[in-house]
Amino acid sequence: MSTTSYPKLTDGIARQVGQLRKNIPDTMKGFSAMAQGATADGALDEKMKELVAMGIAIALRCDGCIGFHTKSLIRLGATRQEFEEMLGVAIYMGGGPSLMYAAQALDAWDQFGALHR
């Protein structure tokens, strides 16, 4: 188990993002519009797109991204089995470093899952 508290990490980042929304509103509006367009249901639904994003978060070793995408996947009703199978693909594609972050992602799943029980 990692020492990272993903709920605390994402809360802290969200506060700072709020500051960025105030200080650089045009940039943040553009980012939000891109996120909404990218995650909108299409040939792939939002949950599938979040699974893809989570795999990328693991490959790029982004703790904050792991937290936010895990939180979204739980909100969207992803199962632990779906989450673990995605972790398997991320490990396959990224090798040892992705294995380390996949283990951390599983911690994030357990932490956010405990909040929704």
FIKOLZA-1660 file (N, C-alpha, C; in steps of 0.1 Angstrom, whole numbers, plus 5000, padded with zeros to 4 digits):
% residues 117
   i   px   py   pz ch aa at
   1 5008 4988 5000  A  M  N
   1 5000 5000 5000  A  M CA
   1 5009 5012 5000  A  M  C
   2 5005 5022 4991  A  S  N
   2 5013 5034 4991  A  S CA
   2 5009 5044 5002  A  S  C
   3 5018 5054 5004  A  T  N
   3 5015 5064 5014  A  T CA
   3 5007 5075 5009  A  T  C
   4 5004 5075 4996  A  T  N
   4 4996 5086 4990  A  T CA
   4 4981 5084 4993  A  T  C
   5 4975 5095 4998  A  S  N
   5 4961 5096 5000  A  S CA
   5 4955 5102 4988  A  S  C
   6 4949 5094 4979  A  Y  N
   6 4944 5100 4966  A  Y CA
   6 4932 5109 4968  A  Y  C
   7 4923 5107 4978  A  P  N
   7 4913 5117 4980  A  P CA
   7 4919 5130 4985  A  P  C
   8 4929 5130 4993  A  K  N
   8 4935 5143 4997  A  K CA
   8 4943 5149 4986  A  K  C
   9 4950 5141 4978  A  L  N
   9 4957 5146 4966  A  L CA
   9 4948 5153 4957  A  L  C
  10 4937 5146 4953  A  T  N
  10 4928 5152 4943  A  T CA
  10 4921 5165 4949  A  T  C
  11 4918 5165 4962  A  D  N
  11 4912 5177 4968  A  D CA
  11 4921 5189 4967  A  D  C
  12 4934 5186 4970  A  G  N
  12 4944 5197 4969  A  G CA
  12 4946 5202 4955  A  G  C
  13 4946 5193 4946  A  I  N
  13 4948 5197 4932  A  I CA
  13 4935 5205 4927  A  I  C
  14 4924 5200 4931  A  A  N
  14 4911 5207 4927  A  A CA
  14 4911 5221 4933  A  A  C
  15 4916 5224 4945  A  R  N
  15 4917 5237 4950  A  R CA
  15 4926 5246 4942  A  R  C
  16 4937 5241 4938  A  Q  N
  16 4947 5248 4930  A  Q CA
  16 4941 5251 4916  A  Q  C
  17 4934 5241 4910  A  V  N
  17 4928 5243 4897  A  V CA
  17 4917 5254 4898  A  V  C
  18 4910 5255 4909  A  G  N
  18 4901 5266 4911  A  G CA
  18 4908 5279 4910  A  G  C
  19 4920 5280 4916  A  Q  N
  19 4927 5293 4915  A  Q CA
  19 4931 5296 4900  A  Q  C
  20 4935 5285 4893  A  L  N
  20 4938 5287 4879  A  L CA
  20 4926 5291 4871  A  L  C
  21 4914 5286 4874  A  R  N
  21 4902 5290 4868  A  R CA
  21 4900 5306 4869  A  R  C
  22 4903 5311 4881  A  K  N
  22 4902 5325 4884  A  K CA
  22 4913 5333 4877  A  K  C
  23 4925 5328 4877  A  N  N
  23 4936 5336 4873  A  N CA
  23 4939 5335 4858  A  N  C
  24 4936 5324 4851  A  I  N
  24 4938 5322 4837  A  I CA
  24 4925 5316 4831  A  I  C
  25 4914 5323 4832  A  P  N
  25 4901 5318 4828  A  P CA
  25 4900 5313 4813  A  P  C
  26 4906 5320 4804  A  D  N
  26 4905 5316 4790  A  D CA
  26 4912 5303 4788  A  D  C
  27 4923 5301 4794  A  T  N
  27 4930 5288 4792  A  T CA
  27 4922 5277 4798  A  T  C
  28 4917 5279 4810  A  M  N
  28 4910 5269 4817  A  M CA
  28 4896 5266 4810  A  M  C
  29 4890 5276 4804  A  K  N
  29 4877 5273 4797  A  K CA
  29 4881 5265 4785  A  K  C
  30 4892 5267 4778  A  G  N
  30 4896 5259 4767  A  G CA
  30 4899 5245 4771  A  G  C
  31 4906 5243 4782  A  F  N
  31 4909 5230 4787  A  F CA
  31 4896 5222 4790  A  F  C
  32 4887 5229 4797  A  S  N
  32 4874 5223 4801  A  S CA
  32 4866 5219 4788  A  S  C
  33 4866 5228 4778  A  A  N
  33 4859 5224 4766  A  A CA
  33 4865 5212 4759  A  A  C
  34 4878 5211 4759  A  M  N
  34 4885 5200 4753  A  M CA
  34 4881 5187 4761  A  M  C
  35 4881 5188 4774  A  A  N
  35 4878 5176 4782  A  A CA
  35 4864 5172 4780  A  A  C
  36 4855 5181 4779  A  Q  N
  36 4841 5177 4777  A  Q CA
  36 4839 5171 4763  A  Q  C
  37 4845 5177 4753  A  G  N
  37 4844 5171 4740  A  G CA
  37 4850 5157 4739  A  G  C
  38 4862 5155 4745  A  A  N
  38 4869 5143 4745  A  A CA
  38 4862 5132 4752  A  A  C
  39 4854 5135 4763  A  T  N
  39 4848 5125 4771  A  T CA
  39 4833 5123 4768  A  T  C
  40 4828 5131 4759  A  A  N
  40 4814 5129 4756  A  A CA
  40 4811 5115 4749  A  A  C
  41 4799 5110 4752  A  D  N
  41 4796 5097 4746  A  D CA
  41 4796 5098 4731  A  D  C
  42 4801 5088 4724  A  G  N
  42 4802 5087 4710  A  G CA
  42 4802 5072 4707  A  G  C
  43 4811 5068 4698  A  A  N
  43 4813 5054 4695  A  A CA
  43 4818 5047 4708  A  A  C
  44 4825 5055 4716  A  L  N
  44 4829 5050 4729  A  L CA
  44 4822 5057 4740  A  L  C
  45 4817 5050 4750  A  D  N
  45 4810 5058 4761  A  D CA
  45 4820 5064 4770  A  D  C
  46 4815 5072 4779  A  E  N
  46 4824 5079 4789  A  E CA
  46 4833 5070 4797  A  E  C
  47 4827 5059 4802  A  K  N
  47 4834 5050 4810  A  K CA
  47 4846 5044 4802  A  K  C
  48 4844 5040 4790  A  M  N
  48 4855 5034 4782  A  M CA
  48 4866 5045 4780  A  M  C
  49 4862 5057 4777  A  K  N
  49 4871 5068 4776  A  K CA
  49 4879 5070 4788  A  K  C
  50 4873 5069 4800  A  E  N
  50 4880 5071 4813  A  E CA
  50 4890 5059 4815  A  E  C
  51 4886 5047 4811  A  L  N
  51 4895 5036 4812  A  L CA
  51 4908 5038 4803  A  L  C
  52 4906 5044 4791  A  V  N
  52 4917 5047 4783  A  V CA
  52 4926 5058 4789  A  V  C
  53 4919 5068 4794  A  A  N
  53 4926 5079 4801  A  A CA
  53 4934 5074 4813  A  A  C
  54 4929 5064 4820  A  M  N
  54 4936 5059 4832  A  M CA
  54 4948 5051 4827  A  M  C
  55 4947 5044 4817  A  G  N
  55 4959 5037 4811  A  G CA
  55 4970 5046 4808  A  G  C
  56 4966 5058 4802  A  I  N
  56 4976 5068 4798  A  I CA
  56 4982 5074 4811  A  I  C
  57 4973 5077 4821  A  A  N
  57 4978 5082 4833  A  A CA
  57 4989 5073 4840  A  A  C
  58 4987 5060 4839  A  I  N
  58 4997 5051 4844  A  I CA
  58 5009 5052 4836  A  I  C
  59 5008 5051 4823  A  A  N
  59 5020 5052 4814  A  A CA
  59 5028 5064 4816  A  A  C
  60 5021 5076 4819  A  L  N
  60 5028 5089 4820  A  L CA
  60 5032 5091 4835  A  L  C
  61 5028 5082 4843  A  R  N
  61 5032 5083 4858  A  R CA
  61 5027 5096 4864  A  R  C
  62 5014 5098 4863  A  C  N
  62 5008 5111 4868  A  C CA
  62 4999 5107 4880  A  C  C
  63 5004 5110 4892  A  D  N
  63 4996 5106 4904  A  D CA
  63 4982 5113 4904  A  D  C
  64 4982 5126 4901  A  G  N
  64 4970 5134 4901  A  G CA
  64 4960 5128 4891  A  G  C
  65 4965 5125 4879  A  C  N
  65 4956 5119 4869  A  C CA
  65 4950 5106 4874  A  C  C
  66 4959 5097 4880  A  I  N
  66 4954 5085 4885  A  I CA
  66 4943 5087 4895  A  I  C
  67 4944 5097 4904  A  G  N
  67 4934 5100 4914  A  G CA
  67 4921 5104 4907  A  G  C
  68 4922 5114 4898  A  F  N
  68 4909 5119 4892  A  F CA
  68 4902 5109 4883  A  F  C
  69 4910 5101 4875  A  H  N
  69 4904 5091 4867  A  H CA
  69 4898 5080 4874  A  H  C
  70 4905 5076 4885  A  T  N
  70 4899 5065 4894  A  T CA
  70 4886 5070 4900  A  T  C
  71 4886 5082 4905  A  K  N
  71 4873 5088 4911  A  K CA
  71 4862 5088 4900  A  K  C
  72 4865 5092 4888  A  S  N
  72 4855 5092 4877  A  S CA
  72 4851 5078 4874  A  S  C
  73 4860 5068 4873  A  L  N
  73 4856 5054 4870  A  L CA
  73 4847 5049 4880  A  L  C
  74 4849 5051 4893  A  I  N
  74 4840 5047 4903  A  I CA
  74 4826 5053 4902  A  I  C
  75 4826 5066 4899  A  R  N
  75 4814 5074 4897  A  R CA
  75 4806 5068 4885  A  R  C
  76 4813 5064 4875  A  L  N
  76 4807 5058 4863  A  L CA
  76 4803 5044 4864  A  L  C
  77 4805 5038 4875  A  G  N
  77 4801 5024 4877  A  G CA
  77 4811 5013 4872  A  G  C
  78 4823 5017 4870  A  A  N
  78 4833 5006 4865  A  A CA
  78 4834 4996 4877  A  A  C
  79 4836 4984 4873  A  T  N
  79 4838 4973 4882  A  T CA
  79 4853 4972 4885  A  T  C
  80 4856 4966 4896  A  R  N
  80 4870 4963 4900  A  R CA
  80 4876 4954 4889  A  R  C
  81 4868 4945 4883  A  Q  N
  81 4874 4936 4873  A  Q CA
  81 4877 4944 4861  A  Q  C
  82 4869 4953 4856  A  E  N
  82 4872 4962 4845  A  E CA
  82 4885 4970 4848  A  E  C
  83 4885 4975 4860  A  F  N
  83 4897 4983 4864  A  F CA
  83 4910 4975 4863  A  F  C
  84 4909 4963 4869  A  E  N
  84 4921 4955 4869  A  E CA
  84 4925 4950 4855  A  E  C
  85 4915 4947 4847  A  E  N
  85 4919 4943 4833  A  E CA
  85 4926 4955 4826  A  E  C
  86 4921 4967 4828  A  M  N
  86 4927 4979 4822  A  M CA
  86 4942 4980 4828  A  M  C
  87 4943 4977 4841  A  L  N
  87 4957 4978 4846  A  L CA
  87 4966 4968 4839  A  L  C
  88 4960 4956 4836  A  G  N
  88 4968 4946 4829  A  G CA
  88 4973 4951 4816  A  G  C
  89 4965 4957 4808  A  V  N
  89 4969 4963 4795  A  V CA
  89 4979 4974 4797  A  V  C
  90 4977 4982 4807  A  A  N
  90 4987 4993 4810  A  A CA
  90 5001 4987 4814  A  A  C
  91 5001 4976 4822  A  I  N
  91 5013 4970 4825  A  I CA
  91 5020 4963 4813  A  I  C
  92 5012 4957 4805  A  Y  N
  92 5017 4950 4793  A  Y CA
  92 5024 4961 4784  A  Y  C
  93 5017 4972 4782  A  M  N
  93 5022 4983 4773  A  M CA
  93 5034 4990 4779  A  M  C
  94 5035 4992 4793  A  G  N
  94 5045 5000 4799  A  G CA
  94 5055 4993 4807  A  G  C
  95 5054 4980 4809  A  G  N
  95 5065 4973 4816  A  G CA
  95 5065 4976 4831  A  G  C
  96 5077 4975 4836  A  G  N
  96 5079 4976 4851  A  G CA
  96 5074 4990 4857  A  G  C
  97 5078 5001 4850  A  P  N
  97 5073 5014 4856  A  P CA
  97 5058 5014 4856  A  P  C
  98 5051 5009 4846  A  S  N
  98 5036 5009 4847  A  S CA
  98 5031 4999 4857  A  S  C
  99 5038 4989 4860  A  L  N
  99 5034 4980 4871  A  L CA
  99 5034 4987 4884  A  L  C
 100 5045 4995 4887  A  M  N
 100 5045 5003 4899  A  M CA
 100 5033 5013 4900  A  M  C
 101 5030 5019 4889  A  Y  N
 101 5019 5029 4890  A  Y CA
 101 5006 5022 4889  A  Y  C
 102 5005 5010 4884  A  A  N
 102 4993 5002 4884  A  A CA
 102 4990 4998 4899  A  A  C
 103 5000 4994 4906  A  A  N
 103 4998 4991 4920  A  A CA
 103 4993 5003 4928  A  A  C
 104 4998 5015 4925  A  Q  N
 104 4993 5027 4931  A  Q CA
 104 4979 5030 4927  A  Q  C
 105 4976 5028 4914  A  A  N
 105 4962 5030 4910  A  A CA
 105 4952 5021 4917  A  A  C
 106 4957 5009 4920  A  L  N
 106 4948 5000 4928  A  L CA
 106 4946 5005 4942  A  L  C
 107 4956 5011 4947  A  D  N
 107 4954 5018 4960  A  D CA
 107 4944 5029 4959  A  D  C
 108 4944 5037 4948  A  A  N
 108 4935 5048 4946  A  A CA
 108 4921 5042 4945  A  A  C
 109 4919 5031 4938  A  W  N
 109 4906 5024 4937  A  W CA
 109 4901 5020 4951  A  W  C
 110 4909 5014 4959  A  D  N
 110 4905 5010 4972  A  D CA
 110 4901 5022 4981  A  D  C
 111 4909 5033 4980  A  Q  N
 111 4906 5045 4988  A  Q CA
 111 4893 5052 4984  A  Q  C
 112 4891 5054 4971  A  F  N
 112 4879 5060 4966  A  F CA
 112 4867 5051 4968  A  F  C
 113 4869 5038 4966  A  G  N
 113 4858 5028 4968  A  G CA
 113 4853 5028 4982  A  G  C
 114 4862 5029 4991  A  A  N
 114 4858 5030 5006  A  A CA
 114 4849 5042 5008  A  A  C
 115 4851 5053 5001  A  L  N
 115 4843 5065 5003  A  L CA
 115 4829 5063 4998  A  L  C
 116 4827 5053 4989  A  H  N
 116 4814 5051 4983  A  H CA
 116 4806 5039 4988  A  H  C
 117 4811 5033 4999  A  R  N
 117 4804 5022 5005  A  R CA
 117 4794 5026 5014  A  R  C
% end
